[in-house]
Amino acid sequence: MLSNGLRDFADKKVLLLQGPIGPFFYRFAKKLKQAGASVHKINFNGGDFIFYPFASVNYKKNLENFELFLKDFCIENKIESMIVFNDCRPIHSIAKAVAQEMNINFGVFEEGYIRPDYITFENEGVNGHSLISKERSFYDSLEISQEYKTKKVGNTFRPMAFYAFCYWLAAFLFSWYFNNTLHHRSLSPLEIYPWIVSYWRKFKYVFTQRNVKKKIKTLPKHYFLVALQVHNDTQIYSHFHAGRVEVFIEDTILSFAKYSNNSDFLVIKHHPMDRGYREYSALIDSLTIRYGVDSRVLYVHDEHLPTLLDNAIGCVVINSTVGISALHHNCPVKVCGNAFYDIDGLTYQDSLNNFWQKAKISKPNHELYLKFKNYVVIKTQINGSFYLDYKKSPFVITPSNL
């Protein structure tokens, strides 16, 4: 699927489930129809509805009934391809199993592996479920040939935030009609509160974290960077053994305390999209005091990531795409979860306990990285955005996906 772009869908019967927030799937459906496809859509809440008001079905039953419903729908409408955003949402996990059982093509959109100018599309799964090879020998056999040109898409935060507000508001207003418990995150109207908190904290940290930021600037090549992820990211509970960011924080601090050099520091960076939901200062303070490294661990929020990576000894992640950014900056990476880029020669393959001592001699192989990136972009990435207008960021499918 998508080996020839939208032409692959000519005369196909396609089912869209949940897409990214905003009108992307509505616009994508138009492109599919122009290519000759017959398109069906299932909505699951008011947010889905306002961005795709003419869906085939508004599903309102519970999760337990969805599998049987979906099978009947696919049989009745002779569905040949299913397309979703994120394959780890509960409804999409069920849909994937149904697609496999019924021999239906299953395509998955996701945020870009190579950010900020790309979005991801793969068959069968993304991130930890990606079909991308994790064998170094596969990439060693490839030629380095950059067959793509990247167009800058611009800042997407404002339209994304606006679409998120509209989505949650509509989900609340139509909660009497839909079953909002089907969603993988809360659709409560109280979700506006974390956004307010986020803006307040962003303003507050400008002043309260000035000394921390100054300290970090005095420590080039004397600190390890730990990149946190959003606490309820599906990648955490689907591709990390413990399923909680708090466990990752404790495991990392404990390992650092036991096995790092006394002259090295640990910089823990909060995820900007989680600023309004979680604040780990108390946890980090208690852990660093307990393990005797309170003077060597720094917790920061809004700091320039490329600069942090340039000056870090190494980077520790669960499975964040920050790991790919680190490879781009020639920064050694230790992956603690399941990530498609966790490949011998790119990331550190031994234990986290040994990483603190071996990171300096474990730089990613640059030639291997170029081959890997080239392959990933050509096979899985689409130069564009889910959140910008087509006139500013035209949606064109170009990769020959696996």
Beta strands, then each sheet from edge to edge (+ up, - down):
strand 1: 13-16
strand 2: 38-43
strand 3: 57-58
strand 4: 81-85
strand 5: 105-111
strand 6: 118-123
strand 7: 223-227
strand 8: 265-269
strand 9: 297-300
strand 10: 314-317
strand 11: 333-335
strand 12: 381-383
sheet 1: 3+ 2+ 1+ 4+ 5+ 6- 12+
sheet 2: 9+ 8+ 7+ 10+ 11+
end
